[in-house]
Amino acid sequence: MVGEAGSGAIFVEGNAGALTPRCPRSCLGVMFPALHHLRLGARPTLGARRAGGSAGEYLSRENEQRCRGLLEASTRRYRQEAVAAAVLVTLCSVGGYPALLYTLRSSTLTGQHKGDVSFPGGKRDSSDQDVIATALRETQEELGLHLGAESVWGVMRPLPTGRGLTVAPVLAHLGPLECVRLSPNPQEVEDVFTIPLSHLLQAQNHGYTHFRHQGRYSHTLPIFLNSRYRVWGLTAIITDLTLELLAPSVYRRRTRPPSPR
């Protein structure tokens, strides 16, 4: 049975009754397994397309080389440092339009950030060669996604978590999401979804949260509002920095990211 899943993406119902995206004929690869909680970002409207561009623009070879060049120095530096944790900032395309892939942390996890939107990632393991290895290993453990180092565009400057740790965002491109196999670990991941870059780039879809400490203004953090989940905290900061890197001509960051002490 073919139907709409409420987000604008076309799905095909499998034997188990779960929804699996239909892959374009030109796509050679393995499809998504049956996922009960996979929701793809909606197809952009005409106005959003103009703001967000196409996959051919932001995910083009030219833009990739530009981003790799801008990240070259930080990638070289932070591959040599023992950063405590890393996340994979997961670029992809959905229906030909660029998007970011997010996960929703399981509500059964312990800790302050259970049930939050995040990028796949986690703490460095003693066996990890560098932060890129950490991000790729954690992504494989959380999503069953095998990516090679050639998919990585670079390492962004690590950010403090506020709990004495620093996290390095590792930017990578998954390719067309319709042709990627995902097997989320239910113990860690409650949901997997994408948000189109066109949605993230539009001013009406993001705002700012102002914090006070001891009665005085302390700092401001970005927040991105999606139809289902709120992207905030460290994930919003990383999203903010990623959008500025990918689309400097249309996106201006208004906050200053925290620096490691």
C-alpha positions in Angstrom: 0.0 0.0 0.0 1.3 3.5 -0.9 0.3 6.5 1.2 1.4 9.7 2.8 3.0 9.7 6.3 1.9 13.2 7.1 5.3 14.8 6.3 5.2 15.0 2.6 7.5 11.9 2.1 6.2 8.9 0.2 6.3 5.6 2.0 5.6 2.0 1.1 4.0 -0.2 3.7 5.9 -3.4 4.3 4.9 -6.8 5.6 5.2 -5.8 9.2 3.0 -2.7 8.6 5.9 -0.4 9.1 6.7 2.5 6.8 9.7 2.4 4.5 10.7 5.2 2.0 10.5 4.4 -1.7 13.9 4.8 -3.3 14.3 6.5 -6.7 14.9 4.2 -9.6 18.3 5.7 -10.1 19.4 4.9 -6.6 21.6 1.8 -6.2 21.8 0.8 -2.5 20.0 -0.8 0.4 16.7 0.7 1.6 15.7 1.7 5.0 14.6 -1.3 7.1 11.1 -1.0 8.6 11.2 1.8 11.1 8.1 2.7 13.2 9.5 6.0 14.3 11.2 7.4 11.1 9.8 10.7 10.0 11.4 12.6 7.1 11.3 16.3 6.8 8.6 17.8 4.7 9.3 18.7 1.1 10.0 22.5 0.9 7.5 24.9 -0.5 8.5 27.2 -3.4 9.5 30.1 -1.0 11.5 27.7 1.2 13.3 26.3 -1.8 14.5 29.8 -2.7 15.8 30.3 0.8 17.2 26.8 1.2 18.6 26.1 -2.2 18.9 22.6 -3.6 21.1 19.7 -2.8 23.1 20.6 -5.9 24.0 24.0 -4.2 24.7 23.3 -0.5 25.8 19.7 -1.0 27.7 20.4 -4.3 31.3 19.4 -4.8 32.3 23.1 -4.9 30.6 23.8 -1.5 32.1 20.6 0.0 35.6 21.7 -1.1 35.0 25.2 0.3 33.8 23.8 3.7 36.7 21.3 3.8 39.1 24.1 3.2 37.6 26.2 6.0 37.8 23.2 8.4 41.2 22.1 7.4 43.1 23.7 10.2 40.7 22.8 13.0 40.4 19.2 11.6 44.2 18.8 11.7 44.4 20.3 15.2 41.6 18.4 16.9 42.5 15.1 15.4 45.7 15.4 17.4 43.9 16.3 20.7 42.1 13.9 23.0 38.7 15.6 22.9 36.3 14.0 25.4 33.4 13.4 23.0 32.2 13.8 19.4 29.0 14.0 17.5 28.4 13.4 13.8 26.6 16.4 12.1 24.8 14.4 9.5 24.2 16.1 6.2 22.0 14.3 3.7 19.4 14.9 1.0 15.8 13.9 1.0 13.9 13.9 -2.3 16.8 15.9 -3.8 16.7 18.6 -1.1 19.4 19.1 1.6 18.6 18.3 5.2 20.2 17.5 8.6 19.5 14.1 10.2 18.7 14.2 14.0 18.0 11.6 16.6 15.7 11.7 19.6 17.5 10.2 22.6 15.6 7.5 24.3 13.5 8.6 27.3 14.7 5.5 29.2 18.2 6.7 29.3 19.6 8.1 32.5 20.9 11.7 32.7 19.7 15.2 32.1 19.3 15.0 28.3 17.2 11.9 27.9 14.4 12.5 25.4 16.3 15.4 23.8 17.0 16.0 20.1 20.7 15.3 19.3 23.2 14.3 16.7 24.5 10.8 17.0 27.7 10.7 19.1 29.1 10.1 22.5 32.2 9.9 24.6 35.6 8.9 23.3 36.7 5.3 23.7 40.3 4.3 24.4 40.3 2.4 21.1 39.4 5.5 19.1 42.2 6.9 17.0 40.8 10.4 17.0 37.5 12.4 17.2 36.5 11.3 13.7 36.8 7.7 14.8 34.7 8.5 17.9 31.9 10.1 15.9 31.8 7.4 13.3 31.8 4.6 15.9 29.1 6.1 18.0 27.0 6.7 14.9 27.4 3.0 13.9 26.4 2.0 17.4 23.3 4.2 17.6 22.0 4.0 14.0 23.8 0.9 12.5 25.2 3.3 9.9 28.6 2.4 8.5 30.4 5.5 7.1 34.0 5.8 5.9 36.3 8.7 6.7 35.9 9.9 3.1 32.3 11.0 4.0 33.7 13.4 6.6 34.1 17.1 5.6 36.0 18.1 8.7 36.0 18.8 12.4 34.5 21.9 13.9 35.8 23.6 17.0 34.9 21.6 20.2 32.2 23.1 22.4 31.9 22.8 26.2 28.9 20.9 27.5 28.7 22.8 30.8 29.6 19.7 32.7 33.3 19.8 32.3 33.4 18.0 29.0 34.0 19.2 25.4 32.3 17.9 22.3 33.7 18.0 18.8 31.2 18.3 16.0 32.3 16.2 13.0 30.6 17.3 9.7 29.8 14.4 7.3 27.6 13.8 4.3 25.5 10.7 4.1 24.2 11.1 0.6 20.6 10.5 -0.4 18.8 9.3 2.7 16.5 7.1 0.6 19.5 4.9 -0.2 20.8 4.5 3.4 20.2 1.7 5.7 19.4 2.7 9.3 19.0 0.3 12.2 18.5 2.5 15.3 19.5 1.0 18.7 16.2 1.2 20.7 18.1 1.5 23.9 19.6 4.8 22.8 17.5 6.2 20.1 13.7 6.8 20.3 13.3 8.5 16.9 15.1 9.4 13.7 14.1 12.4 11.6 15.3 15.0 9.2 14.8 18.8 9.0 15.3 20.4 5.6 17.9 23.1 5.4 15.3 25.3 3.9 13.3 25.1 7.1 16.3 25.7 9.3 17.5 28.7 7.3 14.2 30.6 7.5 14.1 33.2 10.2 10.6 32.4 11.4 11.6 28.9 12.3 14.2 29.8 14.8 14.6 32.1 17.8 16.8 32.7 20.8 16.6 31.9 24.5 18.1 34.4 26.9 19.6 33.2 30.2 20.2 35.1 33.5 22.6 34.2 36.3 22.2 35.8 39.7 19.8 38.4 38.4 22.0 39.4 35.4 22.0 38.6 31.8 24.3 35.6 31.2 24.1 34.4 27.6 21.9 33.7 24.6 21.4 30.4 22.8 19.6 29.7 19.5 16.5 27.5 19.3 15.0 25.9 16.2 11.3 25.1 16.1 10.2 22.1 14.1 6.6 20.8 13.7 7.4 18.0 16.0 10.5 18.5 18.0 12.4 21.5 19.5 16.1 21.7 18.7 17.8 23.5 21.5 20.9 23.4 23.8 24.2 22.1 22.4 22.5 20.6 19.4 21.1 24.0 18.4 24.5 25.7 18.8 26.0 23.1 16.5 23.2 23.5 14.0 23.7 27.3 14.1 27.4 26.9 13.3 26.7 24.4 10.6 24.2 26.6 8.8 26.6 29.5 8.9 29.3 27.3 7.4 27.1 25.8 4.7 25.2 28.9 3.7 27.2 32.1 4.6 25.4 34.2 2.0 21.9 33.6 3.4 22.5 32.8 7.1 23.9 35.0 9.8 24.6 33.6 13.3 23.5 36.1 16.0 25.0 34.3 19.0 28.6 33.7 20.2 29.2 30.0 20.8 30.8 29.2 24.2 34.5 28.5 24.3 36.2 25.7 26.1 37.9 26.9 29.3 
